[in-house]
Amino acid sequence: DRERLAHLDDSEARWLELLLGRLDDDWSLEGARTLAYGVPKLALGLPLDTEPTAELKAAQREFFKLLYQLILSADTGPRIPTLLLALGSDQIRHLLTPASP
């Protein structure tokens, strides 16, 4: 959804920046899971091993919803780590990198 991608708020843009910046750190199911659940933690200034709180779980749900909207034009979809691996890092970058002005 290029239109949605062009109108990200600051939090959403930060989430995508963190995701894309760490996409190739560990290209495995566990690595994708750690990254998917970890992006909201990192955005809040927390370490990746932080135990989830209600606030953190809400942020993770919002992050996942954003990814579904941008990638699938839907509010829900397959598990995010599986979706990331199925698409591959090049396609994810293509889908989630805003166009240059």
PLY file of the C-alpha trace (Angstrom):
ply
format ascii 1.0
element vertex 101
property float x
property float y
property float z
element edge 100
property int vertex1
property int vertex2
end_header
0.00 0.00 0.00
2.19 2.82 -1.33
-0.35 5.47 -0.28
-0.29 4.25 3.33
3.51 4.00 3.20
3.71 7.63 2.10
1.76 8.76 5.18
3.46 7.07 8.11
3.53 8.78 11.48
6.84 9.11 13.33
6.39 5.87 15.32
5.52 3.88 12.23
8.46 5.28 10.29
10.76 4.39 13.19
9.40 0.83 13.30
10.11 0.33 9.61
13.56 1.89 9.94
14.40 -0.55 12.75
12.96 -3.53 10.86
14.76 -2.78 7.61
18.01 -1.93 9.39
18.13 -5.32 11.13
16.51 -7.47 8.46
19.66 -9.40 7.59
20.92 -9.90 11.16
19.57 -13.47 11.41
17.57 -14.78 8.46
15.97 -17.74 10.19
12.55 -18.35 11.71
13.87 -17.61 15.20
15.70 -14.51 13.95
12.58 -13.25 12.17
10.49 -13.90 15.29
12.98 -12.05 17.50
13.04 -9.13 15.09
9.26 -8.95 14.59
8.53 -8.92 18.31
11.63 -6.87 19.05
11.08 -3.85 16.81
8.52 -2.25 19.18
10.85 -3.01 22.11
13.75 -1.29 20.38
11.55 1.66 19.44
10.72 2.07 23.13
14.41 1.93 24.03
14.15 -1.54 25.56
16.47 -4.51 25.03
15.26 -7.37 22.82
14.97 -9.75 25.79
12.49 -7.53 27.66
9.49 -9.49 28.92
6.24 -8.29 27.32
3.94 -5.96 29.24
0.42 -4.92 28.31
1.81 -1.72 26.77
4.43 -3.62 24.81
1.91 -6.19 23.56
-0.31 -3.35 22.33
2.64 -1.79 20.49
3.49 -5.15 18.92
-0.10 -5.57 17.72
-0.01 -2.09 16.17
3.30 -2.86 14.48
1.95 -6.12 13.08
-1.21 -4.36 11.87
0.96 -1.78 10.08
2.93 -4.54 8.34
-0.27 -6.30 7.28
-1.68 -3.06 5.92
1.46 -2.22 3.99
2.16 -5.71 2.65
-1.30 -7.29 2.32
-3.71 -4.31 2.42
-5.42 -6.05 5.35
-5.48 -5.71 9.14
-4.53 -9.34 9.77
-2.69 -12.12 8.02
-0.23 -14.95 8.52
2.23 -14.89 11.38
4.65 -12.04 10.77
7.90 -14.07 11.03
6.58 -16.58 8.49
5.40 -13.78 6.20
8.80 -12.08 6.33
10.64 -15.30 5.49
8.20 -16.20 2.72
8.64 -12.83 1.03
12.40 -12.61 1.44
14.46 -9.61 2.46
14.66 -8.03 -1.01
10.88 -8.05 -1.45
10.33 -6.75 2.08
12.69 -3.85 1.40
10.89 -3.13 -1.87
7.46 -3.16 -0.18
8.43 -1.20 2.94
10.85 1.43 1.67
9.13 4.76 1.08
9.66 6.35 -2.32
12.24 9.11 -2.43
10.75 12.60 -2.69
0 1
1 2
2 3
3 4
4 5
5 6
6 7
7 8
8 9
9 10
10 11
11 12
12 13
13 14
14 15
15 16
16 17
17 18
18 19
19 20
20 21
21 22
22 23
23 24
24 25
25 26
26 27
27 28
28 29
29 30
30 31
31 32
32 33
33 34
34 35
35 36
36 37
37 38
38 39
39 40
40 41
41 42
42 43
43 44
44 45
45 46
46 47
47 48
48 49
49 50
50 51
51 52
52 53
53 54
54 55
55 56
56 57
57 58
58 59
59 60
60 61
61 62
62 63
63 64
64 65
65 66
66 67
67 68
68 69
69 70
70 71
71 72
72 73
73 74
74 75
75 76
76 77
77 78
78 79
79 80
80 81
81 82
82 83
83 84
84 85
85 86
86 87
87 88
88 89
89 90
90 91
91 92
92 93
93 94
94 95
95 96
96 97
97 98
98 99
99 100
